[in-house]
Amino acid sequence: MAHANEHDVDLATAYSVLLGILSPGASPVPAPQEQATIDTPAEAEFVPRARPATDYDVGFIPAVAEGHLTVRQAVERGDRVAFASRLTRRHGLSLDFAFLVADNRLRLGEALRDHAATGRSKSRDRERQTHVSRSKVWLGLLGAVLVATAALFTWIGSGSGPEAVEPSGPAVSRQASPWKDVELKTDELGRIVHVSASDPTALLRGFCRPDPSSPRCEPVEIRATVSGEPGLRWGVFSTTGKEYGLRAIEIRRGGAVRSWTAGDGSRPIEAVAAPESPPGTPTIPVSWGD
């Protein structure tokens, strides 16, 4: 400290002289200077590169790059959207075809032809859809008319109800049936005009085999009708011979004792071709062993 005051040096220099590092009268070691710092932002700001300037609408860049348009053509066409809109107004093109013509990817004549073909195809599709819709409507109306007609004939054929008096006359006679609880009535030619039984399956067996020795048909099933009327069933049977195939007779709910009947008692029971039934129609199989 005394050396420092005597020679007017700082303490660091005085200690260096005392330790023999510096000789007396040496210049003091200059104090280290702080390095200048440059303030820089924490993150450099990203500056996007600007797109190269063009003399034509940027919408034409892909067409020019692919060689469909020259730069001069693109400049002459001006605004791409406005050019396509003019084509749409003047020639009735859709915007899709108008942009193809604007980019010179399609000639105007080709675009008009393709546009017309597309319009005809869409028109045919609309006509086809309209035709299918009308067909469905007509089929629905026809089905409703058929159901109403069947219901009307059912109501007319039922007479005054289950207690209606069965017609009788000299031409009708009773015939014994080999089946229990089945009653048959035939005309003078032996044709069955009326059958009654306790259930529809027994009635169908009695109709198919009035004579034990010679069955006239093979019972198949009892089937619900399309109209869904509770008191009406189809008795379906198969035949061999001139009327080969599935046939059917109408079986209705009758009187209290024998609750199912077929035929009006005055005319031979008419068999028709077995009608088609939709999937899921309730059926009861019938065979000779039931």
Steps between C-alpha positions, in 0.01 A plus 500: 500500500794737589674405175188570306464844663868581461523417129141593414407160358205281554502213745533233230819661366641547852443127578667405170809709590518351852476146356771573245269467199554863399796719551463834673405776260324263252185623349190367662318217327208652328169377621325268259238678300158357449438364155242682308179296457267516203136480581334242273142377512439164666350360181562623152179618338393278204449700184317300229644506157288697263353320200649604173291765338317404179335708231192275494236369742657260751211259433664426164836399655428120499381511138809697391732273699346188340527649151130543425531879476776733393576807709360719224172303491470523876557878488241542222235308697527730799312398812444122498168503689360782284607318183329177612186692601475651149521152350221385732271787402568484126499125444306361795795298627530391859784659697696174496511493120550879482818482713632214284453718190654803676811295583511371140472145630189446286390662175171688497338257253600199708373666816162574338470139381597350837272742685205401279573128551516550877170688492332220301631239742366694800168550319471125436577428865230743610249345257589151623454603864166664416385187316595277795318730744186499284515121467516464877199729539297306243595167656395628840164617363448170318574305816251711698232444232562123502476484880178704498353280223588181687342638817185594306464152348563346840223709653261418214581128509452475875123551467331602821776363725595172662138417578393522134271218392674261263315460171333165451324333208450175321841530327695507830564188706707420803795263469676313776861601550781270612623781725363571844302822543495567123170539313478495118222604263502409130278571199337244269831451315691427819684835507567645843295817559553543875744378766488576872737391777611588850830646372641602159758220484232231537286681241787497246560126552129433456491702179808326355383148595122464508541131411752302708599286202571780251642833617437778250789726614780528757455749789797737546428781745256752643619849409389845618368732230672823391209706634559355846127446564472288819216279370654418161769247406640335189493120496797417274532158335694342215350325201622260235347475158347767280513772771846414627643740758405669827132594525299653782144536630357764731425381852284721722399502862145357513237396753536413866521117472731470200676835504671477157328465162580502128250547216154657492310170477352565154798498263813285484783637711730695270874443529739767375874518452663540840569874540847630574550601863765739632781360716400446860135409421364269776447139378394167653637187324241227431557132422299180509651396832389813693 
